[in-house]
Amino acid sequence: MPDAVRVVFLGGLGEIGRNCACIEVDGSIMLLDCGLMFPDMEMPGIDLVLPDFTYLRDRWDDLDAIVLTHGHEDHIGAVPYLLREKPDVPLIGSRLTLALVEGKLREHRINPMTLEVREGQTERLGPFECEFFAVNHSIPDAL
């Protein structure tokens, strides 16, 4: 059993969009999703609203992986902005999810490290053991 588990939401809590959570175990961090939010009418001049990466900026070396649950923008849209700051973080997701995020990353000239996973697969990511299972959602290949 891990000594310390902490979950810190960088966005997505109490709002629609910016889904992004740090799961921390014994000082290692896994990011669950990295999405964006589109601005509302009270945000003139703002194009995109990103998660607040401040918590990670002094801890980049502790970030082991980004696990992406599915390909909607509110779950993958901020990946290019995070990888500009920490380009060597592996992205883990289903084939469709990774294809969608890789297309976005090509526009930003970022060549990510990726690991494609499937339903029923288990992967060890640093101290994290992740088992992937299919979920029903409005986009295919959600895990």
VENTARA-V573814 format. One record per pair of residues at least 12 apart in sequence whose C-alpha atoms are under 8 Angstrom apart, sorted by the first residue. I is the first residue (numbers start at 1). J is the second residue. D is the distance in whole Angstrom. If there is no record, write none. Layout:
((I J D) (I J D))
This chain:
((2 25 6) (2 26 6) (3 25 8) (3 26 6) (4 24 8) (4 25 6) (4 26 5) (4 27 8) (5 23 7) (5 24 6) (5 25 5) (5 26 7) (6 22 8) (6 23 6) (6 24 5) (6 25 7) (7 21 7) (7 22 6) (7 23 5) (7 24 6) (8 21 6) (8 22 5) (8 23 7) (9 21 4) (9 22 6) (10 22 7) (10 51 5) (10 52 5) (10 53 7) (10 55 8) (11 50 8) (11 51 5) (11 52 7) (12 51 8) (16 37 7) (16 74 8) (17 35 7) (17 36 6) (17 37 4) (17 38 8) (17 74 5) (17 75 8) (18 34 7) (18 35 5) (18 36 4) (18 37 5) (18 49 7) (18 50 6) (18 51 5) (18 74 5) (18 75 7) (18 78 8) (19 33 6) (19 34 6) (19 35 5) (19 36 7) (19 51 8) (19 74 6) (19 75 5) (20 32 6) (20 33 5) (20 34 5) (20 35 6) (20 51 7) (20 75 7) (21 33 7) (21 34 8) (25 127 7) (25 128 8) (27 62 7) (28 62 5) (28 63 6) (28 64 7) (28 126 7) (28 127 7) (29 62 6) (29 63 5) (29 64 6) (29 65 7) (30 63 6) (30 64 6) (30 65 5) (30 66 6) (30 67 7) (30 128 8) (31 63 8) (31 65 6) (31 66 5) (31 67 6) (32 66 6) (32 67 5) (32 68 6) (32 69 8) (33 66 7) (33 67 6) (33 68 5) (33 69 6) (33 75 5) (33 76 6) (34 51 7) (34 66 8) (34 68 7) (34 74 8) (34 75 5) (34 76 5) (34 77 7) (34 78 5) (34 79 6) (35 50 7) (35 51 7) (35 73 6) (35 74 4) (35 75 4) (35 76 4) (35 77 5) (35 78 5) (35 79 7) (36 48 7) (36 49 6) (36 50 5) (36 51 7) (36 73 6) (36 74 5) (36 75 7) (36 76 7) (36 77 5) (36 78 5) (37 49 5) (37 50 7) (37 73 8) (37 74 6) (50 78 6) (51 78 7) (53 82 8) (60 86 7) (63 89 7) (64 89 7) (64 90 7) (64 125 7) (64 126 6) (65 89 6) (65 90 5) (65 91 6) (65 92 7) (65 125 7) (66 89 7) (66 90 6) (66 91 5) (66 92 6) (67 91 6) (67 92 5) (67 93 6) (68 91 7) (68 92 6) (68 93 5) (68 94 8) (68 97 7) (69 93 6) (69 94 8) (69 97 8) (69 142 6) (69 143 5) (70 93 7) (70 94 7) (70 96 8) (70 97 5) (70 139 7) (70 141 7) (70 142 5) (70 143 6) (71 96 7) (71 97 4) (71 98 8) (71 100 6) (71 101 7) (71 139 7) (71 142 8) (72 139 7) (76 101 6) (77 101 8) (79 101 8) (79 105 8) (80 104 7) (80 105 6) (80 108 7) (80 110 7) (83 110 8) (84 110 8) (87 110 8) (87 112 7) (88 112 7) (88 113 7) (89 112 8) (89 113 7) (90 112 7) (90 113 5) (90 114 5) (90 115 7) (91 112 7) (91 113 6) (91 114 5) (91 115 6) (92 114 6) (92 115 5) (92 116 6) (92 117 7) (93 114 8) (93 115 7) (93 116 5) (93 117 6) (93 143 8) (94 116 5) (94 117 5) (94 118 6) (94 141 6) (94 142 7) (94 143 7) (95 116 6) (95 117 7) (95 118 8) (95 141 7) (96 140 8) (96 141 6) (97 141 7) (97 142 8) (98 114 8) (98 116 7) (117 132 7) (118 132 7) (118 133 8) (118 143 8) (119 132 5) (119 133 5) (119 134 6) (119 143 7) (120 132 6) (120 133 6) (121 133 8))
